[in-house]
Amino acid sequence: MTAVREGSGVLTESELRQVDAQWRAANYLSAGQIYLMDNPLLREPLTRDHIKPRLLGHWGTSPGLNFVYAHLNRAIVRRGTRALFVTGPGHGGPALLAHTWLEGSYSEAWPEVTRDVDGMRELFRQFSFPGGVPSHVAPEVPGSIHEGGELGYSLAHAYGAALDNPGLVVACVVGDGEAETGPLATSWHANKFVNPETDGAVLPILHLNGYKIANPTVLSRIAPAELDLLLRGYGYAPRYVEGDDPVAMHRAMAEVLDDVLGDLERIGTSQVRPMWPMIVLRSPKGWTGPATVDGLPVEGTWRSHQVPLPAVRDNPDHLRELESWLRSYRPEELFDAAGAPTADVTALIPRDTTRMGSSPHANGGMILRPLDLPDVGDYAARVPAPGTTTAEPTRVLGCYLREVFGRNAEQANFRLFGPDETASNRLDAVYQVTDKSWHAELLPEDEYLGPRGRVMEVLSEHLCQGWLEGYLLSGRHGLFSCYEAFVHIVDSMLNQHVKWLKVHRRIPWRRPVASLTYLLTSHVWRQDHNGFSHQDPGFVDHVANKSAEVVRTYFPPDTNTLLHVMDDCLRSRDSVNVVVAGKNETPNWLDDEQAALHCARGAGIWEWAGNEDGHEPDVVLACAGDAPTLEVLAAVTLLREHLPEVTVRVVNVVDLMRLQPAAEHPHGMTDAEFDALFTTDRPVLFAYHGYPWLIHRLAYRRANHHNLHVRGYIEKGTTTTPFDMLVLNNMDRFQLVIDVIDRVPGLARTAGQVRQRMVDARLRHHRWIREHGEDLPEVRDWSWPG
Amino acid sequence: MTAVREGSGVLTESELRQVDAQWRAANYLSAGQIYLMDNPLLREPLTRDHIKPRLLGHWGTSPGLNFVYAHLNRAIVRRGTRALFVTGPGHGGPALLAHTWLEGSYSEAWPEVTRDVDGMRELFRQFSFPGGVPSHVAPEVPGSIHEGGELGYSLAHAYGAALDNPGLVVACVVGDGEAETGPLATSWHANKFVNPETDGAVLPILHLNGYKIANPTVLSRIAPAELDLLLRGYGYAPRYVEGDDPVAMHRAMAEVLDDVLGDLERIGTSQVRPMWPMIVLRSPKGWTGPATVDGLPVEGTWRSHQVPLPAVRDNPDHLRELESWLRSYRPEELFDAAGAPTADVTALIPRDTTRMGSSPHANGGMILRPLDLPDVGDYAARVPAPGTTTAEPTRVLGCYLREVFGRNAEQANFRLFGPDETASNRLDAVYQVTDKSWHAELLPEDEYLGPRGRVMEVLSEHLCQGWLEGYLLSGRHGLFSCYEAFVHIVDSMLNQHVKWLKVHRRIPWRRPVASLTYLLTSHVWRQDHNGFSHQDPGFVDHVANKSAEVVRTYFPPDTNTLLHVMDDCLRSRDSVNVVVAGKNETPNWLDDEQAALHCARGAGIWEWAGNEDGHEPDVVLACAGDAPTLEVLAAVTLLREHLPEVTVRVVNVVDLMRLQPAAEHPHGMTDAEFDALFTTDRPVLFAYHGYPWLIHRLAYRRANHHNLHVRGYIEKGTTTTPFDMLVLNNMDRFQLVIDVIDRVPGLARTAGQVRQRMVDARLRHHRWIREHGEDLPEVRDWSWPG
C-alpha cells in the first residue's frame, strides 16, 4: 500500500516538517505510555527495569488518530477552524493523551503531569496503571465527550454536539470496527437532521485500518467502489487519503482536509441538504510500529491491535526491537533538554481554547446556560379536591414543554428527542412552537417538519440517546421521551453514560452538565393494543444497579406531580433521571401546592385517602406509579364500603430512591423516616408499577421488611384491557382487598364474606371482558368518592 | 403515484385475476379483523353492533404485506420456490393472520378458527381482543419466527434462518420505519457472511410506504438515486416496483419477482460474492383504504398507520365509509356461501408444507436434530485434589466445542456467534476444524477465514443475537460468546426472545427448539486493561426479571463445572441460558465426577473446603462465580491459619436460580433444601460475582435472610489489577475474614488482632500496587493448601 490517491501541493516544506514532527512526537508518546515506567526520553539505553510489569493498551489505532489530530491542528492554526474531536476508536487513549499533553491542555487539567521530562514520565506511568488512567479515551482526557470503551456511538455523539453550534466542525474519527455496529450504521443518516445554517458540521473520518481485534473489517474488504456507493448513499461526498508513505500521506491529508473544510464553510449557508464531505483514511493498523515480530507480520494486521511486542521484559530481542522502534521517531529532535516539545513540534499546534483538548464544547458545563423554565403553577391541573378532575399527564406536560421551547428559543439550548413517538406520547403541543427537525425531502402534506425544528425524531432509540448525550455533554439541555418497554434498547448506552458521569463528577476541572432525563410513557399498564411485546417496566431495575450518586427514578402518580418532577429534573445536573408517567386520562390527586410538597418529600402519607386519624393503622397501602396509585385508592374505596373498621394508611412514593437507606443513595430515607411512613410492625401492601422484586431490594434492610408484600408486573401480559392487565398481575383493587384481608391479623376470620365477594368480582370481570371486549362498567366508571 | 417502473408481460390474465382476488381477500380479512365483531361477510347491512367496542390494530402496513405474500404464493406455485416469510413491519399482524387463514395453515394450527364463516367471525373477533391474539406477528401466527412488536431485527432473523439451508428463499419484508434502527441498518451487511453454495438466500423487500407512526421515513425522502447508491453500497442489486395502480403493480411485481428468483437460483452455485438481488416496493401506506377521512388525506399518509376510520361506532358517516371500503373488495366474489375462499382466491395458493404458514423452518422444533455431543470427561481437567491443578476454563471449553463442530459437521446445525471476540475469549481451538464465515475479500495473510466457516464474527452484538435467534427458531443449535459488559447491548432483544419462548411454550403445535445460550466471559473481575467501561455484571439481573420458566443463569466456578454446565445447556430446549465464566487461568476445584454431581445439584456444600465436620458451622461462606470462589477459599485459608477455632461451611452455587423458592422458579430450592445449606440462624457471607442485591432479591423469602451478607460488584472499577478490583469492591479475602470476625458472635472481641492484620494487609496492598503496578506477591502466588 503506497499509492496516494489525492493531493500533493498544499503543504509547504516547513509545514511538512512540522506536522511530521508533531505526528512522530505523538506516536512516540503513544508507544511510550504502553511500555515505559522510566527513562521516558531514552537518554540511557533501554533496560528491563524501565518497562512496566504489565503491558496493557492499544497501539493499533493510535498512529492513525495521531495523524488526523496533527492535521486538524494544522488546519486550526492555518484556517482558524473551530474544531471538536470525537475519537470513535476509543481504545486509542494513548493518542489523545499524547496530543493533549503536547498541546498543554493535559497539564492544565492535571497540573502534576507537567510538560517536561518528569511529566512525561508520569504520563507514561499512569497509563493503564493501577490508580492511573484507562486505556480508552475517558472523562479524564481533556477535550473528550466520548468514552471509547464500548463502540458504536461516536457519530451520534458528534452530531449531538454539532446541533445549535453553527461554525463548529466536529471531526469524528469512525473506526472501521465500530462501523459494523448497528448504532453507528444508522448514525450516518443523522445528516438528514442537521441544518447547515443553524447547526455545526460533522466531519466523519472513516479510518480504514483494516482490522478489529482478530478479524478484518467489513468495510475494508468490500470493493472500494462499493464502499464509495455506500457512503454516497448515506449522503456524503467521500474524499480518500490512502497509503503508508508518511510524506505522501501528509501531503494528501493536508490537501484533502483543506478542500473539505472549505466545502464545509460554503455549506454553512446552504438551504438544501448538501452532500456532506467526509474523509476515508486508509492507513495501516499499527502504522510506523514493528513491521514483523517473531517472523509474523504485525504492522498492517490485527496483530498490532494491542501490544505489538508483548515479551519485552523477558525477551532481550523484543527489548532491542522496542528500543529501535522508539528511537525511530528520533525523540532527541522532538523534545528539548527539559523534555518539552520543540518548536517544530509545537509550530502547528493551536493555542488557548482553539486547542481541541481545551474546547469548552468538550467541557459543556463551562458554557451551560440554565434553562429559563416556566412556573409549573401556570400549567397545573385544577384540583378542588383529590380525584375530582382528570387529565392526561403527558399532554399537560407537552403544554409546559411548549413554553420551555418558547422561553429558550433565543438561547437555542433545549431539544426534545424521541423515536417517532412524541405525538403518540401526547407531547404534541410542542409543535405549536417548533417543528420536528427534518432536512430531507418535504411534501405539501407534511406537518410540523422543517430544518429548524428542535424536536429530534428518528426511529432509532440509539440515535436519540447518542444525540442527546452529545448535546448534553457539550453544554445544553434535553429530554428523551420513549416507550417504556423499548428504552431497554439503550441499556448499554445508559451504562456508559452513567459511568461517564460518575467519573466526571470527581474530576475537578469538569463542570456540571445538565442531567439526562428520560420520560418513559406508553407504559406497561396501558399497552392496550400492543400487548406483551410492548410490556417491560425493567429499565428502572437496570438503572438502580448503577452508581447511586448519579441515578434517580420517579413515579409521579398524576399530572401535577409529573410537572413538578420534570421541573426538578430539568434543573438538575450530572444525573440520570428516569420519570415514568402515563399518557392516558387519569384522576388528579394533588393540586399544585400539594404536588410541589409531595415531590419535594419524595414520599409521604396521603392523609385524605386513609382513615387512621391519629391511630396506628392496621395496614399500610403503599403505591408508586399512576396505575398502582389509582388501584390502591379504588381498593381503599372498597375497604371503606365493606370493611370500614379497618384502619388504613395510604403512602405514595414519587421518588423511588427514597426507599433506599440514606447511606446507600443520596435521596435515601433514614430508618426513622422510613419507619414513620411504613411502621415497624404493620403489614405493608405495596402496589408498584414495575417488577415487584425491586421494592424488596430497595427496602430489605428496613425493620418492617418481613411485613412487606409487593404487587407489581410479573410478566403476565397480552393484548387486553387496562383492568385485565391488573387482574392478570394480581394488582387489581379486588386482589388488594383480598391481600388486606389475608394480611391483617384477625380479618381472615371475620371478613370471609367480603373476601368471597372480591373473588367473585375477579371472576365476573374475567367472563365479562371475554364477552364484551372491554372492562366491567364498574371499574371503567369508578371514581374516587372523596 | 401511478408510474410503474418495471414489468408488464409475465402475468397471464387469469393469474392477474387470481393474484388480485387473493390480495383483495387478504385485504378484506385484514380490515375485518380491525373492525368486525360479527357480520363477517357483510351479508347484512353493517350496523354499530357489528363493530368491536375497542378499535385496535394497524392497517397501514397490511395491504403492502398482503401484496408481497400473494405474489410470493404465486411464485411458489409456479416455480416451486421453497420460501419462508419474515415480516419486518410486525404491526401487520392482520395481514399474516389473513393469509395463513386463506391458505389453511391457520385452521390447522388453531382448529377452532375454521376456514368458513364461523371461523372468519372468530378470526375477526379474537384479533386484539382480550384473551385473543396480538396485533403483531407473534408466536401464535403459523409461519413466523419473528415477533413484530419491537422493530429492527427482521433482516438478522432472516439471515439466521437462511444459514445452512441451501435452496431456501427467506423473503424478508423490511419496513422503512424499521430500516432506521441501528440493528437493521447494519444487518444489510450480513450478505458478507453467507455462502451461496451452502446457505439459503435472503430476499430483502424494502417496503417504502413512506411513513412511520407520525413521520415520514428517511429512506422514502432521500432521492431515489441516493437510495439506489445506498443499497448497492450494501452489496445488493435493487429492483423497483413502484406505484398504486393494482393491475400495473401486479404485473410489475410478478415480473420482478420472477427475475429475482431466477437470479437467486443462478447465484446458488456462485463462488464469488454476488450482488444479491432485492426488491424495493414503493406503495402507498394504507393502500386501498379510505383515501380521505373528515377531509384529511389518509391513504398514502401516516394517518393510515393504525385505524383509519376511528369513530365508526359513534359516527354514522364513518360507519358508512367503512362499509363501502369493505365492500370495495367485493367479498361476495372472494368467499363462497360457506365463507370459504373461492377458487380464484386459492388458485395461486400453495399446498401442504410449501405454504409459508406451514413451513417447518418456521416451527424449527419439527426439524430439530439433537446435537451429537462429546463426552465431557474427555476434556475434563485432571484434578487429583482440589486446587492442585489450574486451567483456563474457556480455553478448555474451546477444545470441547471443537469436537462439537466435528461431530456435527455433516448435519451442519451448530454455529458459534461472537462480536470479534472468539479468540479473545480463548475459544480459538475451534479454528482447528472450522473457519470464521467470511464472504468478502480474502488476503493471503488471513487466518481462519472462509465462506464455509461456521463461526460467525462481526462487531455487532445485535447481528450476532439476531442471527442466532433466527438460526435457533428455524431448528438449529448455537452459542453466543460475548464480553459480559457488552451483552447489555442486546438486553432488549433478549426481552423479546424470552417473551417469544414463553408464549411458544404454551402453543401446542410449536415444537421445542434449542435454547439460546450465552457464554459471558472476559468478565467484570478481569478487565485488567479495559477498566470501568468494560465492567458490568448486570445482564443476569436483567434476565432474572424475565419469565422464570424460560431463564436460567449459571456461574461455574472452574473448568470442569463449565464443561458440564455447557453440556447441559446445549441439550436444553426452549430456554435462555446465561453462563458466566472466566477465561483466565484459575485453579481446578472439582474433578469430572464431582463437577457432574455439583452441576446436577446446582448448589452444594464443599466439605473439603470447610471444617464443620459434623458440627453446626459458626459461619457459612457462600460463593457464586469463579473469582468469588477463589477468594472465599483464600479467606478460608486465612481463617484456618489465624482463627482455626472458627467452624466454617463453604457453599458453592452454580445454578443461581436454585436460590429462589421452588414456587417461583422450576430450579428453585424448597425451604428445607435451602435451610440445609445455609442454616436458619448462622451468619451467611455470600461472595457473588455480580451486583449483590440480586442475591438478596432471590433469597429474601428464606428464614435466614436477615443473616445474609452479600459482597459483590458495587460499581467500583477502573483500570487496575485483578486483586485490586476485589479490594475496591470489598470482596477480597482480607475483607471476607474481617466480615467473618464482625458477624460471628463473640469473635469481634477475641479476634481483634487478626482483624487488624487483615486491615493492614489491605493497606499494604494499596501501597504496593501503586508503586509496583502489579498485585502483592502473596496474593498472586496464593494456592489452596489442600
Chai-1 contact restraints between the chains, C-beta under 6 A:
chainA,res_idxA,chainB,res_idxB,connection_type,confidence,min_distance_angstrom,max_distance_angstrom,comment,restraint_id
A,K52,B,G773,contact,1.0,0.0,6.0,A-B,restraint_1
A,P53,B,G773,contact,1.0,0.0,6.0,A-B,restraint_2
A,P53,B,E774,contact,1.0,0.0,6.0,A-B,restraint_3
A,R54,B,E774,contact,1.0,0.0,6.0,A-B,restraint_4
A,L56,B,H529,contact,1.0,0.0,6.0,A-B,restraint_5
A,S128,B,H529,contact,1.0,0.0,6.0,A-B,restraint_6
A,S128,B,T719,contact,1.0,0.0,6.0,A-B,restraint_7
A,F129,B,G773,contact,1.0,0.0,6.0,A-B,restraint_8
A,P130,B,T720,contact,1.0,0.0,6.0,A-B,restraint_9
A,P130,B,T721,contact,1.0,0.0,6.0,A-B,restraint_10
A,P130,B,D724,contact,1.0,0.0,6.0,A-B,restraint_11
A,P130,B,I769,contact,1.0,0.0,6.0,A-B,restraint_12
A,P130,B,R770,contact,1.0,0.0,6.0,A-B,restraint_13
A,G131,B,R770,contact,1.0,0.0,6.0,A-B,restraint_14
A,P134,B,G531,contact,1.0,0.0,6.0,A-B,restraint_15
A,P134,B,T719,contact,1.0,0.0,6.0,A-B,restraint_16
A,S135,B,H529,contact,1.0,0.0,6.0,A-B,restraint_17
A,H136,B,S533,contact,1.0,0.0,6.0,A-B,restraint_18
A,E147,B,S533,contact,1.0,0.0,6.0,A-B,restraint_19
A,G149,B,S533,contact,1.0,0.0,6.0,A-B,restraint_20
A,G149,B,H534,contact,1.0,0.0,6.0,A-B,restraint_21
A,E150,B,F486,contact,1.0,0.0,6.0,A-B,restraint_22
A,G177,B,L459,contact,1.0,0.0,6.0,A-B,restraint_23
A,E180,B,V458,contact,1.0,0.0,6.0,A-B,restraint_24
A,E180,B,L459,contact,1.0,0.0,6.0,A-B,restraint_25
A,E180,B,S460,contact,1.0,0.0,6.0,A-B,restraint_26
A,T181,B,S460,contact,1.0,0.0,6.0,A-B,restraint_27
A,G182,B,G182,contact,1.0,0.0,6.0,A-B,restraint_28
A,G182,B,P183,contact,1.0,0.0,6.0,A-B,restraint_29
A,G182,B,T186,contact,1.0,0.0,6.0,A-B,restraint_30
A,G182,B,S460,contact,1.0,0.0,6.0,A-B,restraint_31
A,G182,B,H462,contact,1.0,0.0,6.0,A-B,restraint_32
A,P183,B,G182,contact,1.0,0.0,6.0,A-B,restraint_33
A,A185,B,A185,contact,1.0,0.0,6.0,A-B,restraint_34
A,A185,B,T186,contact,1.0,0.0,6.0,A-B,restraint_35
A,T186,B,G182,contact,1.0,0.0,6.0,A-B,restraint_36
A,T186,B,A185,contact,1.0,0.0,6.0,A-B,restraint_37
A,H189,B,V218,contact,1.0,0.0,6.0,A-B,restraint_38
A,K192,B,V218,contact,1.0,0.0,6.0,A-B,restraint_39
A,K212,B,D420,contact,1.0,0.0,6.0,A-B,restraint_40
A,K212,B,L459,contact,1.0,0.0,6.0,A-B,restraint_41
A,I213,B,D420,contact,1.0,0.0,6.0,A-B,restraint_42
A,I213,B,S424,contact,1.0,0.0,6.0,A-B,restraint_43
A,A214,B,A423,contact,1.0,0.0,6.0,A-B,restraint_44
A,N215,B,D420,contact,1.0,0.0,6.0,A-B,restraint_45
A,N215,B,E457,contact,1.0,0.0,6.0,A-B,restraint_46
A,V218,B,H189,contact,1.0,0.0,6.0,A-B,restraint_47
A,V218,B,K192,contact,1.0,0.0,6.0,A-B,restraint_48
A,R221,B,A440,contact,1.0,0.0,6.0,A-B,restraint_49
A,R221,B,E441,contact,1.0,0.0,6.0,A-B,restraint_50
A,I222,B,A440,contact,1.0,0.0,6.0,A-B,restraint_51
A,E226,B,G233,contact,1.0,0.0,6.0,A-B,restraint_52
A,L229,B,L229,contact,1.0,0.0,6.0,A-B,restraint_53
A,L229,B,R232,contact,1.0,0.0,6.0,A-B,restraint_54
A,L229,B,G233,contact,1.0,0.0,6.0,A-B,restraint_55
A,L230,B,G233,contact,1.0,0.0,6.0,A-B,restraint_56
A,R232,B,L229,contact,1.0,0.0,6.0,A-B,restraint_57
A,G233,B,E226,contact,1.0,0.0,6.0,A-B,restraint_58
A,G233,B,L229,contact,1.0,0.0,6.0,A-B,restraint_59
A,G233,B,L230,contact,1.0,0.0,6.0,A-B,restraint_60
A,G233,B,G233,contact,1.0,0.0,6.0,A-B,restraint_61
A,P297,B,E445,contact,1.0,0.0,6.0,A-B,restraint_62
A,D420,B,K212,contact,1.0,0.0,6.0,A-B,restraint_63
A,D420,B,I213,contact,1.0,0.0,6.0,A-B,restraint_64
A,D420,B,N215,contact,1.0,0.0,6.0,A-B,restraint_65
A,A423,B,A214,contact,1.0,0.0,6.0,A-B,restraint_66
A,S424,B,I213,contact,1.0,0.0,6.0,A-B,restraint_67
A,A440,B,R221,contact,1.0,0.0,6.0,A-B,restraint_68
A,A440,B,I222,contact,1.0,0.0,6.0,A-B,restraint_69
A,E441,B,R221,contact,1.0,0.0,6.0,A-B,restraint_70
A,E445,B,P297,contact,1.0,0.0,6.0,A-B,restraint_71
A,E457,B,N215,contact,1.0,0.0,6.0,A-B,restraint_72
A,V458,B,E180,contact,1.0,0.0,6.0,A-B,restraint_73
A,L459,B,G177,contact,1.0,0.0,6.0,A-B,restraint_74
A,L459,B,E180,contact,1.0,0.0,6.0,A-B,restraint_75
A,L459,B,K212,contact,1.0,0.0,6.0,A-B,restraint_76
A,S460,B,E180,contact,1.0,0.0,6.0,A-B,restraint_77
A,S460,B,T181,contact,1.0,0.0,6.0,A-B,restraint_78
A,S460,B,G182,contact,1.0,0.0,6.0,A-B,restraint_79
A,H462,B,G182,contact,1.0,0.0,6.0,A-B,restraint_80
A,F486,B,E150,contact,1.0,0.0,6.0,A-B,restraint_81
A,H488,B,D491,contact,1.0,0.0,6.0,A-B,restraint_82
A,H488,B,S492,contact,1.0,0.0,6.0,A-B,restraint_83
A,H488,B,N495,contact,1.0,0.0,6.0,A-B,restraint_84
A,I489,B,S492,contact,1.0,0.0,6.0,A-B,restraint_85
A,D491,B,H488,contact,1.0,0.0,6.0,A-B,restraint_86
A,D491,B,D491,contact,1.0,0.0,6.0,A-B,restraint_87
A,S492,B,H488,contact,1.0,0.0,6.0,A-B,restraint_88
A,S492,B,I489,contact,1.0,0.0,6.0,A-B,restraint_89
A,N495,B,H488,contact,1.0,0.0,6.0,A-B,restraint_90
A,N495,B,D536,contact,1.0,0.0,6.0,A-B,restraint_91
A,K499,B,F532,contact,1.0,0.0,6.0,A-B,restraint_92
A,H529,B,L56,contact,1.0,0.0,6.0,A-B,restraint_93
A,H529,B,S128,contact,1.0,0.0,6.0,A-B,restraint_94
A,H529,B,S135,contact,1.0,0.0,6.0,A-B,restraint_95
A,G531,B,P134,contact,1.0,0.0,6.0,A-B,restraint_96
A,F532,B,K499,contact,1.0,0.0,6.0,A-B,restraint_97
A,S533,B,H136,contact,1.0,0.0,6.0,A-B,restraint_98
A,S533,B,E147,contact,1.0,0.0,6.0,A-B,restraint_99
A,S533,B,G149,contact,1.0,0.0,6.0,A-B,restraint_100
A,S533,B,E150,contact,1.0,0.0,6.0,A-B,restraint_101
A,H534,B,G149,contact,1.0,0.0,6.0,A-B,restraint_102
A,D536,B,N495,contact,1.0,0.0,6.0,A-B,restraint_103
A,G538,B,N545,contact,1.0,0.0,6.0,A-B,restraint_104
A,N545,B,G538,contact,1.0,0.0,6.0,A-B,restraint_105
A,N545,B,Y691,contact,1.0,0.0,6.0,A-B,restraint_106
A,S547,B,E715,contact,1.0,0.0,6.0,A-B,restraint_107
A,Y691,B,N545,contact,1.0,0.0,6.0,A-B,restraint_108
A,W693,B,R697,contact,1.0,0.0,6.0,A-B,restraint_109
A,H696,B,Y700,contact,1.0,0.0,6.0,A-B,restraint_110
A,R697,B,W693,contact,1.0,0.0,6.0,A-B,restraint_111
A,R697,B,R697,contact,1.0,0.0,6.0,A-B,restraint_112
A,Y700,B,H696,contact,1.0,0.0,6.0,A-B,restraint_113
A,Y700,B,Y700,contact,1.0,0.0,6.0,A-B,restraint_114
A,E715,B,S547,contact,1.0,0.0,6.0,A-B,restraint_115
A,T719,B,S128,contact,1.0,0.0,6.0,A-B,restraint_116
A,T719,B,P134,contact,1.0,0.0,6.0,A-B,restraint_117
A,T720,B,P130,contact,1.0,0.0,6.0,A-B,restraint_118
A,T721,B,P130,contact,1.0,0.0,6.0,A-B,restraint_119
A,D724,B,P130,contact,1.0,0.0,6.0,A-B,restraint_120
A,I769,B,P130,contact,1.0,0.0,6.0,A-B,restraint_121
A,R770,B,P130,contact,1.0,0.0,6.0,A-B,restraint_122
A,R770,B,G131,contact,1.0,0.0,6.0,A-B,restraint_123
A,G773,B,K52,contact,1.0,0.0,6.0,A-B,restraint_124
A,G773,B,P53,contact,1.0,0.0,6.0,A-B,restraint_125
A,G773,B,F129,contact,1.0,0.0,6.0,A-B,restraint_126
A,E774,B,P53,contact,1.0,0.0,6.0,A-B,restraint_127
A,E774,B,R54,contact,1.0,0.0,6.0,A-B,restraint_128
